[in-house]
Amino acid sequence: MAGFFKSYDVRGIVPDQLTTGDAYRIGKATAAYLKARTLAVGRDARLSSPDLAAALMAGIAAAGCDALDLGMGPTPITYFAAGHLGKAKCGGAIQVTASHNPAEYGGFKFTKAGALPMSYDQGLDEVEKLFAKDLPPLAKKPGAIRKLNLWPKYVAHCRRFAALDKKRKLKLAIDCGNGVMGAILPALLKGLPLTAKQLYWKPDGRFPNHEANPLKLENLADLRAAVVKGKCDLGVAFDGDGDRVAFVDEKGEPVPGDLAGALMAQSLLKQTGAGTVLYDVRASRAFAKAVEEAGGTALETRVGHSHIKAGLREHKALMAAELSGHYYFRDFFYSDSGETAFFLVLALLSQSGKPASELVAPLQRFHHTGEINFHVRDADRTLAAVETHFKDRVKTRSTTDGLSMDLGPWWFNLRKSNTEPVVRLNLESLNSRAEMEAARGEVVGIIEKS
C-alpha cells in the first residue's frame, strides 16, 4: 500500500498526487475486480470532483461496465444505491470524495454490492494491483453512462427515522461547512415541525468559511455562537460528504461523539426493547452502561468502518458508534449515515420534551480526555514502553485495537495511526477529573520519553 491508496479509501492532492488519468485507471481496475455489470458513482462538492467522477465513469465504461451517475450528494447515498438497488442492478458503488480533507484533496470511497465494505484488506488491495497494470479496455463494447436520481427514495428512507412530536417545534442551527448536505437538507427537512438557522449550506468546494470537519473544535465555533444567540434547541454540524455528524447542545456545548451515539442507541432500544449495539475501543464506559440500562447489549469493536460493518452483520446489531462521529445502522444496510443519526437525535429530543443538555447529563458520569495525538519516532516502541510501565498494575489488558489497559479506577487505549508515525491516546477516569488529569500526565510522560 503506497501513494494514494490508503487503508480505507483513495485520497491525494489533485492534480499533484491524483489525476483524472488515475481516476480513469481506477475505474477500469474497480470494474475488473468487482466483475460488475453496473457500478454507481456519486460525488461531493469539491471543485475537482466533477472531472474525477467523469474520468472514473469513463474508465468503468471502458471495462464494459455500465456506470450510474448519481450526481452530487452525500456519501451514504452510494451505500443506499449498493444496498437498495440489489446486486443485479448495482454491483457496487464509488463516491468521489476526500471526506473532510482540505479543498485541494480528492479521492474515492468504495462499496461492494449489498453495501458490503471495501477497504484495503477487503478488495482495495486487488484494485491497486490492477491499477498498476494499467489494463487495456476490457470489452469490445464499452458500457453506458446514464444518470440516476436516487434522492427521492433516499430522502424517504432517511425520514423513516424522523419520528418527531408535532406538538413540539424544534429550533435548530445547522452548519454544512459548504459541503454536500446543504443541497439535500431542504428535501430532508420539508414539512417537519422545526425551523433551521442555515450556516454555510451552499455547496462550495473551496470550503471558504471553515474546514468541513466537525471533529475539530475550532470548526464548531460559528455553530456554537449561533445556537446560543438564536436560543436554539440543538446545533448540528455535518462533514463535507455527509457521512459524519456532530451535535451542540442548547448551551453551545459540543456533545462528544460517543455520548451522542449513546443517545441514538437509547432511541432505538426504546423502539425495540432489546438488541446489540457496538462501540469502538475509544468510547467512554458511559456508552456501554447507557446501552445496558436501556435493555441492550453493548459490544466493543475495533475502530474503522470495515471492522465495524463486519461486526454489525455478525451480531445483527442495531447500530454502532465511533468517537469520530460515524454512526452505523442495521436499517441502513449496516452502513454509516449522518442523516439517520441526525433524525434519531432529533426524534429523541422532540419526544422527550427535555433540553439536549439534560439528555446528555446522565451520560457525563465519567471523565474522558478525548483523543490526543502524539508524533513519535517509533510507534511500536512507544506502545511497548507504555505496556511495560503499567504491566504490574493492570487489571485487564486487550490488543483488540492497539493497546487497552484497565487499571481499575481508570483506563486508556493507545493506538497507532495507519498512515503516519502517530499514536492516539484516549483515557478515562471513573472517579474524578483530577484523577483523569494525573493519569493522563503519567501516560503522556512515558509517551514523550519513548
N, C-alpha and C positions, 0 to 999 in steps of 0.2 A: 504494500500500500504506500503510494507516494504521490506527490503532486496534488492535484485537486480531488482525487478520490480519497474520501475520509471514512471514518468508522460507520457513519450512518447516512451519508449523502455525498454529493459532489459539490465543491464550493471553491471559488477562487476569484481574484480580481479580474474584471473584464476591461479591456481585452488582453492585459499583460500576461495573465495566467490562464484565462479561459476564453476561448474564441468561438465564433459561430461555426468555424470548421470543426472544432472539438465537439460542439453540440450536435452537428450532423453525424459525426462518427459515433457519438454516444447513442444517438437514435438508432443507427444501424445495429450497434452492438446489443442494445437492450432488446430490440425486436428479435434478434437472432437468439439471444439467451432464453427469452421467455417463450419463443416459438408461438407467439400470439397472432391471431388474425386481426385483432384490433387493440390499440392502446389509446387511452385517454390522456390528454395533455392540458393542464391548466397553467396559469402563470400569475405572478404577483405584480405589483405596481412599479417595479424598478424600471429605469429608463432602458436598461439592456434586455429586459425580459421579452418584449415582442420579437426582437431579432433572434434571440436564443431559442425561443419557442418555435419560430418559423423554421430555423435550421434543424432543430430537433425533429420536428414533424416531417421535414423533407428526408431526413435520414431514416426515419421509421418507414416512410413510403418506399424508399429505395430498397428496403429489405422485403418488400412485398406485403407489408402490413398496413392496414388502414389506421389513420390517426383521427381521433375525435377531438376537435378543437373546442375546449370548454371555455376559452377566453379567460379574461381576468377574473379572479375570485380567490377565496381563501383556500389554503392547502387542504383542509378537511373535505372540500368538495371533490377532490381527487380520490380520497378514501371512499367517499359516498359513491362515486362513479364505479369504482372497482367492486364495491360490495353490493350496491343496488342493481346494477345492470346485469350482473351474473357473468360467469366465465365465458359463456358462448358469445356474449355481446361485448365483453371488455376483458381482455387477458391481462390487464394491468394498467397502471396509471403513473404519470410523471408530473410533478409540479415544478415549474421553473421558478425557483426562489432561492435566495440566500438567507431566508428567515429574518433574523433580527440584525444581521451583519450590516456594517456601514454601506452607504449607497453605491460605492464602487464595486461591490461584490455581486457575483451572480452564482447560480448553482441549480441543482436538481435534487428533488426528493422522489424516491421510487416506491411503488407499491405493487405487489403481485395481485393476481386475480383473487377475488373474495376479500380484498383489503388485508391480505397477509403481509407482514412486514418484509422489507427487503433492505438489509444492511450489508456491511462488508462481509460478514461471515454467513450471510444468507442470500448470496447471489451477486452482490455488487462486485465481489472479487472476480467472478466469472465475466461480468460485463467489462471490467478493467482489462482482462486478458484479451477479450475480443476487440476492445477498443485499440489496444496496442498493435493488433494485427492489421488494423485499418482495412477491414473486409471490403471486397468489391460489392457492387449491388448484387443482392442475393436472389432476385427474382426477375424473370423476363418481363413480367408486367408489374409495374410499381403499384403500391397501394394508393387508396384515395385519401384525401384530406377533406373532412367535412365538419361543419360546425354543429355543436350540440349544446343547447341551452338547458342545463340542469337546475338553474336557480329556483324555478317554482317548486319542483319536487324536493329540492334540498331545503328550502325555507320551510316547507310543510313538515318535513321530517324533524327539523330542529325545534319547531314550535310545539311539537308534541310534549316537550318538557316545560312549556311556558304556562304552568298551572297557576296563574295569578288570581288573587282575590279581586274581583271587580269593584268591591266596596272601598278598597284602599288604593289610591292613586299614588304611585311612587314617583319621586323626583330624582332623576339620575344626572350625573355628569359622565360622559363617555369620551375617552381620548383614543383615537385610532392611530395617532402617530403618523398620519399621511400614508398609512398602508391600505390594504385592500378592503378592510372592514367597513370603511365609510361608504363604499359603494353599495353594499348589500344590506347594511343595517336598516335603512328605511323600510325595506320589504320585511325584514325580520321583526320589526317593532310595530308595524302597521296595525292599528286597532287595539293595541294592548293598553291597559289602564296605567299609563306612565307618560311622563314628559322627559326629554333628554336634552341637556345642555351639550352642544356639539363642540368638541375640541379636535381640530385637525382631521376632519372627516374627508376632506378632498384628497384622493389618492395622488401622491406626488413622489416619484421615485428618487428625488433629491433629498427627501426627509428634511425639509428646511427648518423645522421647529425643534425637533429633538430626535435622537436615535429611537427607532421603533422597537425598543427592548424594555418592557415593563419590569424586568427583574432588577434593573439598576434604579436605585432610589432617586437619583437626580432626574430621571426621566418621568417621575411621577409628580414633580414639583407643581406644574401647572394644574394638574388634575386635583391635587390636594387643596390648592388655593381655591379652585372653582367650587369644590364640594362645600368648603366652609363658607365662602362668600355667598353661594347660592342656597345655602341651607338644604343641601341635597340629602337624600336618604342613603345614597351609595355612589361611589365613584368606581368606574370600570375602565381598564386600560387593556387594549389588545396589542399584540405584537404585529410586525409588518405583514405576516402572511396568515394571521388569524387562527393559528392553532394553539396559541397560548393566551391566557387572560390573567389579569391581576385585579385586586379589589382594594378599595379605600373606604373605611367606614365613615359615618356621618360627621365624625370629629376630624376627618382628614388624616387619620392614622392608617397606614398600609396594613392589610391583613396578610400575614405570612402564607405562602402557598400551601403548606401542609395543613394549616388550620382552615383555610378556605376549602380545601379538599375534604376535611372532616365535616364541614357544613353540608357539602354535597352528598357525602355518604349518609349523613343523618336524614337528609331529604329523601334519598332513595330508599333507605331502610324503613322510613315511616310508611312508604307505599307497599313495600314487600314483606316487612316483618322479620325477614332474615336474609342472609346472603353473605358472600365473601367479598372483602374489599382489600385491595393490595396497596401498600405504601412503600416508598423507597427507603433505603437504609439511612438516609439523612433526616428523616421526619422526626418531629417531636413525639415522645411517648404519649403525648396527649391525643394523638391521632388514633392509635390503637385503642386507647381507653374509651374515646368517644364512640368508636365503631361498636365496641363490645357493649357499652351501656345502651346503645340503640338496638341491640339484638343481633348484631352482625358478628362475623369472624374476620379478624384482621391478620393478614399475612405479609411478612416483609419480602421485598424483592430487590433485585439489582436495579441500578439506575440505567436508563436507556430504553428507547421505545421498543426495540426488538425483543429484549428480555421481558419487558412488561406485557407486551401484546401476547407473547407466548404463554406467560403466566396467567393472563386473563382467560385465555382459551382452555388451558389445562384445568383451571379451577372453576370455569364458567362463572367467573366473578362478576359482580355488579359493576364495579368500576375500579380504577387505580388512580393514585395521585402522586405526582412528582413535586418536589420542592420548587422546581423551576417554573411551575405554572402550566405544565402539561397535565391534562386530565383525560382519562381513557374510559370508555363506556361500553358495556356489553351490548346495549341497544343502539350503539353507533358502530357496529361491525368491529367491536373490540379495538377501536381506534381512538385517537385523541381529537377532541373537538372543543375549541374555546367557546363556541356558540352554545353547545349543550351545557357546558359548565356554567356559563353566564345565566342561562334560563333556570337552572336548578337553584342557583343562589338567589335569583330574583323571586322564584316561587316560594322559597323558604322565608325570605324577608317579608314578602307580601302576606303569606298565610299566618305568620307568627304574630304580626302586629307589633313586633318589638323593633327597637333600633338595631342597626347592624352591630354596633359595639357591644350591645347586651347579648347578642347571639354568640359573639366571639369570646366574651369574657370568661365563660366556664372552661374554654379550651386553653386559656393562657395560665394554666396552673403550674407550668414548669418554666425554666429559664434557658433559652436556646440562643446560641451565638449567631445563628445564621451561617451561611457558608463563607469561609475565609480562604483566600488563595495565597499560596506561597511559591515563589520561584526558587527552585533548589538545583544543586549541581547533579544529584543522583537521587531520583525518586525512590528507587528500591532501597537504597542505603538509608534514606530518611525513615521509611516505614519500618525498617529493621531496627533502627536506633530507638524509635518510639516504642516498639513492641518490647524490646529488651528492658527499657526503663520501667515499664509497668508490669512485667511478667509475674512478679511476686505479689502484686496487689489485685490483679484482675479476677473478677468473679466468673465472667464468661467471655469468650473470645470467638470472633467469627471472621472468616475471609470470604463471605458471600460476595462482597463487593469492596475491594480494598481491605482495610483493617478496621474492625469494630471491636471495641473493648468496653465492657461494662464493669465499672468499679464500685457498683452498689449505689452510692449517693449521686453519682454522675457517670456519664458515658460519652464516648466520642466515636466518630467514624473518620478515617483518613484515607482518601482515595487518590490515585494517580490520574492525571489528565491523559486522554488518549492521544493528544496531538502535540504537547509541549512539556518541558521539564517543570511541571507544576504539580503540587499536591494540594488537595482541597480538604479543609477541616470543618466538620460540624460537631459541636459539643453541646451537651445539655446537663444542667443540674436539676435534680428533682426536688431540691430544698430551697435554694436562695440564689439571688443574683450575685451576692458576694462569693458564694462557693463557685458559681459558674466562672466568674472573673478570675478567681485564684486558680481553678483547674485549667482554664484557657491559658493563663500565664505559664503554667508548668509545661503544658504540651507545646506551646509556641517556643518556649526556651529550648526544648530538645530539637525541634524542627530547625531552628535558626543555627544551632551548633553543629548539626549533622552535615 
